[in-house]
Amino acid sequence: MKSLISILFIILFVSVKSQYHEIGFMAGTSYYIGDINPQFHIPVDPNLGGGLIYRYNFNDRVAFKGSILYNRIYASDEDSRDTWQENRNLHFRNDIFEFSGQVEVNFLTYEVGDRNRPSSPYLFVGLALFRHNPEAEIDGRWIDLQPLGTEGQGIEGFGNRYPLTQISIPFGVGFKFNISGNFAGSIEWGMRRTFTDYLDDVSTVYVDQGILTEENGPLTAELSDRSFVATGPDGINTGMQRGETNREDWYVFTGLILTYKLGQPRVKCPTAFD
């Protein structure tokens, strides 16, 4: 028992001595997977974004990362190879502001500034709060879509408008590497599993244009159905598929992280752990 307590004490002591902070920023781009872009993981129209990074290293294997990130996602049916999507003729852009906390696990022992531990692949998973606001362009103007209720939101019998503040689960992979002195870099790719199908304002079926015009206004009706040719009976789309109801949208951040290490070099017992 005394030996076990001694080992635990030594591990705790080494872990405490190995703790240090990093601050920095991330620059990169993002894209989304959803009704208007159901499968392609290469953004057609990438936008530059990024934000601030804070990392707390518990030891050379585990770290906590906090981040404040911004990026814009965009997709259009005209970029699709599917004729049904091309005819649907919808598009959107969405500015996303994300606040997240993540746990990182290094595959190898790693420490900023340590020549013996210069790099490591890592996995991460966490929880994020994000704010979004889908828009569509018409007559040269970008219009906020959520207040309009393009699928009947806000009309009795159609449910409430979807919230613009949501949570997501970020997870992904990265590669950390030392640069010089206390400077380090990371290349990271991370998906965000959301719990909304409205990053693109598309989810269910077409609503009767007369009802939309009367209840939510003519602009709502115009932005709800922009198809070139109606595919429903009698030449109208009411009740026909507009989006994929049973699948939530995802968004992805990818880019380069640059950080600076704060604090003293790691202290460890070479005879016990080398």
Sequence and secondary structure as in RCSB ss.txt:
>XXXX:A:sequence
MKSLISILFIILFVSVKSQYHEIGFMAGTSYYIGDINPQFHIPVDPNLGGGLIYRYNFNDRVAFKGSILYNRIYA
SDEDSRDTWQENRNLHFRNDIFEFSGQVEVNFLTYEVGDRNRPSSPYLFVGLALFRHNPEAEIDGRWIDLQPLGT
EGQGIEGFGNRYPLTQISIPFGVGFKFNISGNFAGSIEWGMRRTFTDYLDDVSTVYVDQGILTEENGPLTAELSD
RSFVATGPDGINTGMQRGETNREDWYVFTGLILTYKLGQPRVKCPTAFD
>XXXX:A:secstr
 HHHHHHHHHHHHHHHHT EEEEEEEEEEEEEESSSSSS  S SS   EEEEEEEEESSSSEEEEEEEEEEEEEE
EGGG S HHHHHH  EEEEEEEEEEEEEEEESS   TT TTS EEEEEEEEEEEEE  EEEEETTEEEESTTT T
TSTTSTTS     SEEEEEEEEEEEEEEEETTEEEEEEEEEEEES S SSS  SB   HHHHHHHH HHHHHHH 
  SS  SGGG  TTSB S TT   EEEEEEEEEEEEES      HHHH 
